[in-house]
Amino acid sequence: MPTALQHFEQAMAVPHIRLLGDCRCCQIRILELCQQFPQGITDQVIQNDMPHVEPQKRAMAINRLLSIGQLDLLRGTSGLLYRMKDTQTASKMKGSDNQEKLVYQIIEDAGNKGIWSRDIRYKSNLPLTEINKILKNMESKKLIKAVKSVAASKKKVYMLYNLQPDRSVTGGAWYSDQDFESEFVEVLNQQCFKFLQNKAEVARESKQSPMVQRNSSFASSHEVWKYICELGISKVELSMEDIETILNTLIYDGKVEMTIIAAKEGI
């Protein structure tokens, strides 16, 4: 036999379900779904959860949440996704126009590897002057930050302010307090090149066949790493990955080449 309290809860449950047709109740339920699925929900998820609500009322609720900055509209592999925006970001984005919201979404999608302003322009179809204005405004609000990339020290990538940059961007050991240690990288760059240059000269002086000289001029990344460590020019411990990043910049600059010798990667 149900208790009086159980009768009360059941009686209250019926009007709660019926009231989902109201726009405000739709908004609340959509936000609850977004909390349940933080990666985002599709229109189909909303429709399945509220099958008796008219499509027009669902659309009104979604548009209202988007307009007041409580939801983000994203493009996923399965189509459009709705995701709850954190309150701090929502507060900072309040008053932003659609262009700024679009640029923010593009930068957010790039994750901790960041994105060049050139690529933002390509994805947004906005004029570069407008993009630069938007980026400067969002930087001032600490929504995003510009990070110098080790792959191109004169260029910057943009990412969300609270993200820790990927090693492919920072270069690992020579990135400190969001500042790229360009002088340190240049010293490493020069010393790595000097080591390979000396190895090539020794190979030439060996008077062996051209093929043997060429093979002898190559060094493994481990050999270069060992040489740099023995020089003692770094205040921090450098990994093989750090040295390989420097060697890659030499490859990009056309100063050295990479080849495969006996199933080992050498430079």
Helices and strands as residue ranges (DSSP letters): H 4-18, G 19-21, H 23-36, H 43-49, H 55-67, E 71-76, E 79-84, H 87-93, H 98-110, G 111-113, E 115-116, H 117-124, H 128-140, E 144-149, E 152-160, H 167-170, G 172-174, E 175-176, E 179-180, H 182-205, H 210-217, H 221-231, H 240-252, E 259-261, E 264-266
